[in-house]
Amino acid sequence: MLFDLLDEPEPKPAQPGPPLIGTPRFQAAVRNQVCFRSASLDEMIPQEHPVRVIWDYALKADLTPLYQRIKAVERHSGRPPIDPRILFALWLYATTRGVGSARLLDELCREKIDYQWICGDVSVNYHTLADFRRDHGGLLDDLLTQSVAVLVAEDLVDLERVAQDGMRVRASAGAASFRRKPTLAEALAEARAQVETLRREREDDPKAANDRQQQARRRAAEERAARVQAALERLPEREAKKKPGEKDKARCSTTDPDATVMKMANGGFNPAYNVQFATDTHSQVIVGVDVVTVGSDQGQMEPMVRQIMDRYGKAPEEYEVDGGVRQARGHRGGKRSRGRLHGVRAGAEAEGPQGGPPRPPPRRQRGGGPVAAPDGHR
């Protein structure tokens, strides 16, 4: 047959050689080798990664007020600042990941590729991140209003039913930072003396004024003096809530003057804030946010409804709140109540079920508890 091979002798099996002696060789992982990889940051982030959605939103956000504050312009001297859109996107993305610390965000920008992708090789530090969030809170609030207003205009958020609730958030202050008035006055005097000492050192040695450590010390002293001053200014508010014979026991924190000791969900008491959220129940979109320094939700409904009206030009048709939030004129709701709103007026936060008039204050029985109203509401 064509191309038939000639008969060839079968190969002889290899004869086993002498056993090899030595350490086995293999390809091991090497992770400390410095090498240059030909890949851009954009190639290292998948197209479906959530960080791209955040950046797309940041590109469409109106940040004109931030760009108007930039003093570095073309054909003039001055170091250009970081693009505000980068800082805005970093904080927005960090918030979706549950990150609220500027120092932690700074660390993530050095270690995580998704945060590095937002930065685009622009160096950031925690001071810049913290200052941006502190100085532009009003703009971020306006962006929330604009975003939800667009959803309302597109009928994606109808505000037919809005639910409000509060949660206690621990403050960055310890219980030991709370001081009474005499101690606060002494701390303020010490802080001002330290600021004055550092100011004199700067005048005596101008070269030391450019030292980073010297600048950090001066900035820390000024910030401490400002916090102690704020604590003293808030002290009369705390004294007003005390009994006549206990006003001298009022205390404020020198770390976070606005923090208030509140009862937490675990039953303990800690410095905290009371964060109120109003959410459209159909779309699950947050339509209102407020932070108060009182530990109770009582009386927080009317300010939130007014905030929603100011933001979007309309009030929710139905409103769901806990009983403590809805209390007004001696009326206390149940564990969870729902009312239909027909305008908000001073002293009346919501009407009764089915759009009826507000319930009268509950009568008290001999045992001290409220008697059930005709509709079963206490």
Wavefront OBJ file of the C-alpha trace (Angstrom):
o trace
v 0.000 0.000 0.000
v 1.161 3.517 -0.792
v 3.160 5.141 2.007
v 3.280 1.976 4.000
v 6.134 2.101 6.418
v 8.732 -0.511 6.276
v 8.879 -2.909 9.083
v 11.054 -1.401 11.764
v 12.148 -2.927 14.974
v 10.187 -1.788 18.036
v 12.090 0.662 20.249
v 13.629 -0.823 23.289
v 12.299 0.445 26.617
v 14.560 2.885 28.408
v 16.712 1.271 30.958
v 16.290 2.782 34.444
v 19.365 4.720 35.434
v 20.840 5.148 38.846
v 18.653 7.061 41.343
v 19.150 10.862 41.378
v 20.295 12.414 44.598
v 19.622 16.090 45.392
v 16.923 18.691 46.033
v 13.999 18.673 43.522
v 13.804 21.648 41.164
v 10.470 23.357 40.356
v 9.031 26.788 39.430
v 8.163 28.603 42.676
v 6.113 31.792 43.084
v 8.227 34.945 43.388
v 6.299 37.953 44.690
v 9.099 40.308 45.734
v 10.586 40.679 42.270
v 10.316 44.220 40.940
v 9.125 44.257 37.337
v 7.433 46.597 34.914
v 4.056 45.465 33.612
v 2.762 46.864 30.357
v -0.797 47.488 31.566
v -2.690 50.705 32.270
v -4.938 51.306 35.268
v -7.948 51.194 32.980
v -7.046 47.717 31.757
v -6.867 46.431 35.339
v -10.490 47.365 36.152
v -13.249 45.272 34.508
v -15.859 47.150 32.515
v -18.641 45.973 34.829
v -16.865 47.081 38.037
v -19.014 49.339 40.295
v -16.293 51.976 40.435
v -16.981 52.819 36.791
v -20.622 53.539 37.621
v -19.532 55.932 40.369
v -17.136 57.719 38.029
v -19.787 58.041 35.313
v -22.077 59.666 37.852
v -19.278 62.006 38.980
v -18.706 63.060 35.371
v -22.357 64.070 35.025
v -22.579 65.878 38.377
v -22.590 69.664 38.260
v -19.474 70.667 40.193
v -19.250 74.188 38.765
v -19.031 75.866 42.219
v -15.932 73.801 43.012
v -14.171 74.681 39.775
v -14.957 78.380 40.276
v -12.908 78.348 43.489
v -9.715 77.193 41.758
v -7.196 80.051 41.688
v -4.610 78.355 39.448
v -5.302 79.416 35.856
v -3.451 79.096 32.557
v -0.448 81.357 31.876
v -0.143 82.213 35.577
v 2.006 80.779 38.333
v 0.680 78.503 41.040
v 0.461 74.792 41.674
v -2.699 73.224 40.226
v -4.922 71.550 42.842
v -6.451 68.094 42.618
v -9.421 67.840 40.285
v -12.510 68.242 42.543
v -14.217 65.514 40.544
v -11.603 63.022 41.764
v -12.188 63.915 45.419
v -15.951 63.851 44.931
v -15.802 60.413 43.280
v -13.473 59.065 45.981
v -15.830 60.036 48.785
v -18.881 58.817 46.889
v -17.294 55.437 46.171
v -15.950 55.155 49.723
v -19.427 55.867 51.114
v -20.927 53.019 49.077
v -18.264 50.777 50.628
v -18.985 51.887 54.186
v -15.789 53.961 54.527
v -16.167 57.239 56.397
v -12.631 57.917 57.665
v -10.292 60.193 55.710
v -7.253 58.307 57.006
v -8.690 54.958 55.966
v -9.598 56.354 52.540
v -6.031 57.644 52.177
v -4.735 54.148 52.953
v -7.105 52.563 50.436
v -5.892 54.943 47.748
v -2.395 53.546 48.239
v -3.332 49.861 48.417
v -6.512 49.173 46.404
v -6.531 49.257 42.612
v -10.156 50.475 42.375
v -9.376 53.575 44.439
v -6.148 54.081 42.477
v -8.194 53.949 39.287
v -10.261 56.914 40.477
v -7.119 58.844 41.427
v -5.474 58.159 38.065
v -1.953 58.517 39.514
v -2.900 61.752 41.308
v -1.500 61.739 44.843
v -3.969 62.456 47.659
v -3.607 62.578 51.440
v -6.009 62.411 54.335
v -5.784 66.169 55.035
v -6.995 66.988 51.537
v -9.757 64.383 51.754
v -10.946 65.578 55.174
v -10.887 69.248 54.158
v -12.901 68.526 51.024
v -15.664 66.777 52.933
v -15.726 69.429 55.653
v -15.707 72.471 53.359
v -18.228 71.298 50.763
v -21.028 69.722 52.791
v -23.556 72.164 51.327
v -22.655 71.219 47.773
v -22.953 67.512 48.515
v -26.394 68.176 50.003
v -27.429 70.060 46.848
v -26.278 67.154 44.705
v -28.515 64.831 46.726
v -31.446 67.155 46.054
v -30.671 67.366 42.327
v -30.280 63.609 41.974
v -33.583 62.790 43.671
v -35.354 65.649 41.901
v -34.420 64.095 38.554
v -35.824 60.763 39.730
v -39.022 62.492 40.846
v -39.360 64.235 37.463
v -38.980 60.875 35.702
v -41.613 59.284 38.005
v -39.011 56.886 39.373
v -39.636 58.330 42.833
v -43.299 59.238 43.444
v -43.209 60.247 47.158
v -46.568 58.558 47.629
v -45.368 56.905 50.816
v -42.308 57.925 52.789
v -40.991 56.180 55.904
v -38.829 57.914 58.486
v -36.664 56.394 61.176
v -33.590 57.301 63.162
v -30.411 55.517 64.153
v -27.729 56.322 66.696
v -24.233 56.703 65.275
v -21.218 56.650 67.576
v -19.287 59.906 67.665
v -15.503 60.137 67.489
v -15.297 61.074 71.143
v -14.746 59.144 74.329
v -16.675 59.509 77.563
v -13.526 60.880 79.222
v -13.484 63.867 76.831
v -16.593 65.398 78.462
v -15.689 68.277 80.772
v -17.593 70.670 82.998
v -17.391 74.445 82.674
v -14.408 75.098 85.009
v -12.333 72.394 83.350
v -13.272 73.657 79.889
v -12.179 77.174 80.828
v -8.794 75.870 81.996
v -8.388 73.804 78.817
v -9.189 76.830 76.658
v -6.581 78.936 78.475
v -3.958 76.230 78.006
v -4.802 75.822 74.313
v -4.589 79.543 73.660
v -1.270 79.731 75.505
v 0.113 76.938 73.340
v -1.047 78.691 70.173
v 0.620 81.893 71.315
v 3.862 80.053 72.103
v 3.972 78.499 68.660
v 3.230 81.874 67.067
v 6.206 83.443 68.856
v 8.491 80.589 67.797
v 7.483 81.205 64.198
v 8.252 84.923 64.510
v 11.638 84.281 66.192
v 12.723 81.675 63.625
v 11.086 82.288 60.200
v 12.821 79.218 58.737
v 11.043 76.969 61.221
v 7.698 78.207 59.907
v 8.195 76.107 56.786
v 8.899 72.937 58.745
v 6.076 70.423 58.325
v 6.217 69.257 61.914
v 6.034 72.837 63.144
v 3.050 73.500 60.898
v 1.329 70.329 62.118
v 1.864 71.328 65.758
v 0.478 74.809 65.150
v -2.533 73.462 63.262
v -3.284 70.894 65.992
v -3.092 73.569 68.706
v -5.429 75.887 66.791
v -7.911 73.080 66.169
v -7.921 72.092 69.840
v -8.530 75.693 70.892
v -11.418 75.929 68.434
v -12.975 72.694 69.743
v -12.749 73.792 73.372
v -14.255 77.169 72.463
v -17.115 75.396 70.665
v -17.685 73.203 73.728
v -17.973 76.272 75.955
v -20.426 77.880 73.524
v -22.648 74.790 73.543
v -22.551 74.430 77.319
v -25.538 76.801 77.951
v -27.667 74.566 75.728
v -26.719 71.554 77.827
v -27.314 73.484 81.059
v -30.837 74.415 79.936
v -31.753 70.712 79.832
v -30.636 70.145 83.415
v -32.707 70.599 86.540
v -32.254 73.914 88.391
v -29.977 72.372 90.989
v -27.903 70.341 88.526
v -26.890 72.918 85.922
v -23.298 72.830 87.137
v -23.149 69.144 86.124
v -23.580 69.891 82.409
v -20.632 68.665 80.357
v -19.409 68.945 76.761
v -16.773 67.028 74.841
v -13.479 68.684 73.962
v -13.025 66.190 71.103
v -16.426 66.590 69.452
v -18.431 69.444 70.997
v -21.632 68.545 69.127
v -21.709 64.944 70.386
v -24.324 64.000 72.981
v -24.401 60.967 75.265
v -27.305 58.811 74.048
v -28.730 55.417 74.829
v -27.574 53.005 72.130
v -29.250 49.921 70.689
v -27.214 47.661 72.970
v -28.579 49.391 76.062
v -25.377 51.280 76.839
v -24.730 55.029 76.776
v -22.147 56.532 74.434
v -21.381 59.863 72.727
v -23.380 59.725 69.510
v -25.521 61.487 66.940
v -29.120 60.791 65.990
v -29.249 60.390 62.189
v -32.740 60.654 60.698
v -33.524 59.087 57.307
v -36.625 59.525 55.155
v -36.998 56.919 52.408
v -39.434 56.547 49.546
v -40.883 53.094 50.225
v -41.533 52.274 46.560
v -38.077 53.009 45.119
v -36.052 52.629 48.358
v -34.357 55.969 47.577
v -33.361 58.190 50.501
v -35.133 61.525 50.020
v -34.190 63.275 53.261
v -31.372 63.190 55.803
v -30.912 65.061 59.042
v -28.500 64.823 61.972
v -29.699 65.953 65.394
v -28.043 66.033 68.785
v -30.987 64.777 70.836
v -31.258 61.150 71.828
v -35.005 60.887 71.162
v -36.865 60.751 67.837
v -39.711 62.754 69.354
v -40.691 65.756 67.251
v -38.447 64.910 64.269
v -41.247 64.312 61.762
v -42.289 67.873 60.996
v -38.736 69.140 60.258
v -38.192 66.197 57.915
v -41.465 66.780 56.051
v -40.569 70.427 55.621
v -37.140 69.423 54.333
v -38.743 67.175 51.711
v -41.081 69.982 50.671
v -38.179 72.431 50.373
v -36.131 69.972 48.333
v -38.760 68.684 45.892
v -41.665 71.118 46.099
v -44.189 68.543 47.309
v -45.045 66.688 50.489
v -45.460 62.911 50.717
v -49.029 61.688 50.464
v -48.514 59.112 53.216
v -45.933 59.094 55.978
v -44.827 56.181 58.148
v -43.099 56.884 61.444
v -42.618 55.356 64.853
v -44.860 56.566 67.629
v -42.184 58.669 69.309
v -41.418 60.576 66.098
v -45.059 61.474 65.557
v -45.763 62.830 69.021
v -47.275 66.325 68.979
v -49.558 68.221 71.357
v -49.554 65.372 73.827
v -50.425 62.783 71.147
v -48.342 59.650 71.003
v -48.648 57.112 68.238
v -48.257 53.370 68.518
v -45.185 51.318 67.719
v -45.588 52.134 64.052
v -48.211 54.480 62.628
v -49.112 55.782 59.211
v -50.969 58.975 58.412
v -52.035 60.834 55.280
v -50.586 64.315 55.017
v -52.669 67.257 53.818
v -50.176 70.037 54.373
v -47.888 70.581 57.319
v -48.733 73.255 59.838
v -47.131 74.339 63.065
v -48.002 72.108 65.982
v -49.656 69.371 63.872
v -47.368 66.887 62.190
v -49.766 64.438 60.581
v -53.410 63.666 60.387
v -55.036 60.491 61.479
v -55.755 57.410 59.330
v -57.820 57.871 56.182
v -57.085 61.592 56.164
v -59.168 62.181 59.301
v -58.523 64.773 61.998
v -55.686 64.332 64.475
v -56.485 62.007 67.327
v -57.197 63.696 70.661
v -54.710 63.282 73.494
v -55.232 59.876 75.158
v -57.013 59.790 78.480
v -55.067 58.484 81.452
v -56.360 55.648 83.595
v -55.735 55.117 87.300
v -52.798 52.759 86.677
v -50.956 55.417 84.695
v -51.237 53.901 81.209
v -53.255 55.461 78.376
v -56.754 54.153 77.709
v -57.312 52.781 74.217
v -59.025 55.181 71.835
v -62.200 54.043 70.044
v -60.122 52.799 67.094
v -57.859 50.766 69.376
v -54.998 53.277 69.216
v -53.231 54.063 72.462
l 1 2 3 4 5 6 7 8 9 10 11 12 13 14 15 16 17 18 19 20 21 22 23 24 25 26 27 28 29 30 31 32 33 34 35 36 37 38 39 40 41 42 43 44 45 46 47 48 49 50 51 52 53 54 55 56 57 58 59 60 61 62 63 64 65 66 67 68 69 70 71 72 73 74 75 76 77 78 79 80 81 82 83 84 85 86 87 88 89 90 91 92 93 94 95 96 97 98 99 100 101 102 103 104 105 106 107 108 109 110 111 112 113 114 115 116 117 118 119 120 121 122 123 124 125 126 127 128 129 130 131 132 133 134 135 136 137 138 139 140 141 142 143 144 145 146 147 148 149 150 151 152 153 154 155 156 157 158 159 160 161 162 163 164 165 166 167 168 169 170 171 172 173 174 175 176 177 178 179 180 181 182 183 184 185 186 187 188 189 190 191 192 193 194 195 196 197 198 199 200 201 202 203 204 205 206 207 208 209 210 211 212 213 214 215 216 217 218 219 220 221 222 223 224 225 226 227 228 229 230 231 232 233 234 235 236 237 238 239 240 241 242 243 244 245 246 247 248 249 250 251 252 253 254 255 256 257 258 259 260 261 262 263 264 265 266 267 268 269 270 271 272 273 274 275 276 277 278 279 280 281 282 283 284 285 286 287 288 289 290 291 292 293 294 295 296 297 298 299 300 301 302 303 304 305 306 307 308 309 310 311 312 313 314 315 316 317 318 319 320 321 322 323 324 325 326 327 328 329 330 331 332 333 334 335 336 337 338 339 340 341 342 343 344 345 346 347 348 349 350 351 352 353 354 355 356 357 358 359 360 361 362 363 364 365 366 367 368 369 370 371 372 373 374 375 376 377 378
